[in-house]
């Protein structure tokens, strides 16, 4: 497409299809900018609401892995979520493990695992999120 010379001599004329395409692209760009501005101005208040629950215990090589599901039911995203697990017996911590979830969006879940060198089966297992960062 492009411009073409007018038969009468000298003036450039833009093809109507180019005007239509340019108008649609400009409208899409304005709509995208408006949507991003709206999201930035109406970011939900509050904090992430984090919970961690174990899902399974399996032997893995010379150790054991406790798999878990971490959820964020809050209105804000959390990053660098620190998850801690403890194996307890008679109120004493026998073993402790930690891992990090890089990114946990609002109203979402992620899965992971923590490795132990002792079998957590038969002991109390406590899992919790101990910290996060704002992305």
Secondary structure, DSSP 8 states (H G I E B T S, - for coil): --EEE-TTTS-EEE-HHHHHHHHHHHHHHHHHHHHHHHHHHT---S---EEEEEEEEEEETTEEEEEEEEEE-SSS-EEEEEEEEEEEETTEEEEEEEEEEEEE-TTEEEEEEEEESS--TTSEEEEEEEEEE--
